[in-house]
Amino acid sequence: MTDIRTETVPLVDGSALRLTVAEPVSSVRGGIVVLHEARGVTDTVRGLVSGLAADGWLTVAPHLYHRDGADEVDGDDGQVQEQVDRLEGEQVMADTDTAFGWLADHDISSDRMGVIGFDLGGSVALLVAAKRTLGAAVTVAGEGIVETPSSGLPALVDAAPGLTCPWLGIYGEDTAGERDPEIEQLRNAAAKSEQATDLVVYPRTGYRFDADPDSAADAWQRTLNWFDSHLR
């Protein structure tokens, strides 16, 4: 894994956005923005940042809870949801734009920029891919498929038809080991975008990169292949 560091970028609203970044040790193939899960910038997120950089991508993860002075939420699920509910859509998009701007300052063109995220971050990744011009997007277990994940963010099925770039969705079966019908709704909504899209469903415990080794390895390889195919 590649070493990572944290940088701070001042914003026009007077706050300062923290960015966890990692650079490839060899030539840079392009840039990827990593959007963190509901608990914030966890070890899993940092591992993803480092792993993508090891594959040749200049990688940056904005700390979306920075206005509350938080990097990671250590409390129970209720406290995590309270933190998520404080997010405002415009601020999230502004922070993501800052991360893309950081990549642009490092000579990465928009067609060589990608975005990926887990659960909350996976939802935001799809929303970004529907509102911004970039090369590719990946959503891992993005929540809020038919109901908004936060008061400031739209449901994914409403945003997916507006995708502006190739999008890969990675999800798991529901708790009964069956496919969630909401996932099929998301698949159909994404297909309306006329972009290249794919939605893969794994066994319940296997789709995250820190879960079942075989499924996680397959999901990781699909992610690398997606970016390799579309960020050129």
Residue, then its C-alpha position, 0 to 999 in steps of 0.5 A: m500500500t502507498d503512503i497517505r497524508t492529509e492536506t488542508v484547503p481553505l474554502v470561501d465559506g471560511s471553513a477548511l476542507r481536509l483531504t486525505v491523499a495518496e500519490p502513485v510511486s510510478s507514473v500517474r494514470g489519472g485521478i480518483v476522488v474517494l467519498h467516505e462512508a457514513r462513519g467518516v474517513t475510516d481505516t477502510v476508506r484510507g485503505l481504499v485511497s492507498g490501494l487505488a494509488a498503488d494501482g497508479w491513480l492520484t487519489v483524494a478523499p474529502h472529509l465531508y464532516h469537516r464543518d463539524g470538526a469530525d473525521e470519523v464518527d465513533g458513536d452508535d448508529g443513531q449518532v452516525q445518522e445524526q451526523v449524516d442528517r446534518l449534511e447539506g447537498e450544496q456543501v457536499m457538492a462543493d467539497t467534492d468539487t474542491a477535491f476535483g479541483w485538487l486533481a486538476d491542479h495536479d494536471i488531471s483532466s476531467d476525462r481522466m477523473g473518477v469517483i468512488g464511494f461506500d454507502l453514504g459515499g457511494s450515494v454521493a458518487l452517483l449524484v456527483a456522476a449525474k451532476r458533473t462531467l468526469g470519466a467514470a464512477v463506482t458506487v459500493a452499497g450506496e444507500g437511499i435508493v428510493e428514499t433520500p439518504s439525507s434531507g439534502l440529497p435526492a434518492l438514487v433512482d431519481a438521479a441515475p437517469g441523469l448519469t453523465c459518465p460510465w457507472l458501476g454499482i456494487y451491492g449485496e443481497d438483502t438479509a434474507g439472501e435475496r435480491d432487493p427489488e430496489i436494486e433492480q429499480l436502480r439498475n433500470a433507472a441507470a439504464k435510462s442514462e444511455q451511459a455504460t452501466d453495470l450493477v453487480v450483486y454479491p452474497r450479503t457479506g461479500y461485496r465490500f472490499d473488507a468482507d468475504p475474501d473471494s467476493a471482495a477480491d472480485a469486487w475490487q478487480r471489477t472496480l480497477n477494471w472499470f476505471d482502467s477501461h473508462l479513464r483514458 
